[in-house]
Amino acid sequence: MKYISLFLKKICGLFTVQKIKIATCVYLLDGDYVQMAQQKGKLVGFLGYGGKVKKGQTIRGNAIEELWEETGGKVELRINPEEEGGIFSKEDFLIPVGKIDFYNGENVPKNKPSFRVYFFVCKRYEGRAVDTVEMVDHQLFNRRNLPLESLVKGDELFIPKLLNDQPLVGSVRRSSDWEVISNDLRPATPEDLDF
């Protein structure tokens, strides 16, 4: 009986589907400047605002919630329907710029990314972020001349492009110490960014 139980566990394990962890990342743009921060106690370097999508959330809904939380509730998306030609939803202010699958670690199988991150920029907002439990050291950087050494390791490969009107899709494989091993990034089509 013991062997049958082990056999069934092994067989069932072969057919379980590993769900991809989904996350969002929003970069706040103000002309030539981008507002970024450092994640407290986790990653070293500056990045946008975002987090894992929770069960029942939409991708854009998560992006708005994470932006609110990680900026200390001090950044508001501007909604002026008359000025914006009838845009009534905060979600309409999020401009999709990338969808990248991340394989974090040398032994992650090719068909099972660690994360899929949906990237957005937002050009219509008010306020300045304050330090929170998760994000600290909020700064403005010139997006056309980013200090690449200040970004999270490996992000210099794609963040400058995403912030400068070069949307991307594809994948990035990182080692366990976050060095980029390989990438399969390509320019995004409008269909790629329909999220």
WOLIN-V27492 format. One record per residue. RES is the residue in one small letter. PHI is phi as a letter, one per 40 degrees, with the letter a starting at -180 (* if undefined). BURIAL is I if it has 9 or more other ideal C-beta (glycine too) atoms within 8 Angstrom, else O. Layout:
res=[RES | RES]
phi=[PHI | PHI]
burial=[BURIAL | BURIAL]
This chain:
res=[m | k | y | i | s | l | f | l | k | k | i | c | g | l | f | t | v | q | k | i | k | i | a | t | c | v | y | l | l | d | g | d | y | v | q | m | a | q | q | k | g | k | l | v | g | f | l | g | y | g | g | k | v | k | k | g | q | t | i | r | g | n | a | i | e | e | l | w | e | e | t | g | g | k | v | e | l | r | i | n | p | e | e | e | g | g | i | f | s | k | e | d | f | l | i | p | v | g | k | i | d | f | y | n | g | e | n | v | p | k | n | k | p | s | f | r | v | y | f | f | v | c | k | r | y | e | g | r | a | v | d | t | v | e | m | v | d | h | q | l | f | n | r | r | n | l | p | l | e | s | l | v | k | g | d | e | l | f | i | p | k | l | l | n | d | q | p | l | v | g | s | v | r | r | s | s | d | w | e | v | i | s | n | d | l | r | p | a | t | p | e | d | l | d | f]
phi=[* | d | c | c | c | c | c | c | c | c | c | c | c | c | b | c | c | c | c | c | c | b | a | b | a | b | b | c | b | b | g | c | b | b | c | b | a | b | c | c | g | b | c | c | h | c | a | c | b | i | i | c | c | c | d | g | c | c | c | c | c | c | d | c | c | c | d | c | c | c | b | g | g | b | b | b | c | c | b | b | d | c | c | c | g | g | c | b | b | d | c | c | c | c | b | c | b | a | a | b | c | b | b | c | h | c | b | c | d | d | c | b | c | c | a | b | b | c | b | b | b | b | b | b | a | b | h | b | c | b | c | b | c | c | b | b | f | c | a | c | b | c | c | c | a | c | c | d | c | c | c | d | d | g | c | c | c | b | c | d | c | d | c | b | g | b | d | b | b | h | a | b | b | b | c | c | b | g | c | c | c | a | a | b | c | a | c | c | c | d | c | c | b | c | a]
burial=[O | O | O | O | O | O | O | O | O | O | O | O | O | O | O | O | O | O | O | I | O | I | I | I | I | I | I | I | I | I | O | O | I | I | I | I | I | I | I | O | O | O | O | O | I | I | I | I | I | I | I | O | I | O | O | O | I | O | I | I | I | I | I | I | I | I | I | I | I | I | I | O | O | O | I | O | I | O | I | O | O | O | O | I | O | O | I | O | O | O | I | O | I | I | O | I | I | I | I | I | I | I | I | I | I | O | O | I | O | O | O | O | I | I | I | I | I | I | I | I | I | I | O | O | I | O | O | O | I | O | O | I | O | O | I | O | O | I | O | O | I | O | I | O | O | I | O | O | O | O | I | I | I | I | I | I | I | I | I | I | I | I | I | O | O | O | I | I | I | I | I | I | I | I | O | O | O | I | O | I | O | O | I | O | I | O | O | I | O | O | O | I | I | O | O]
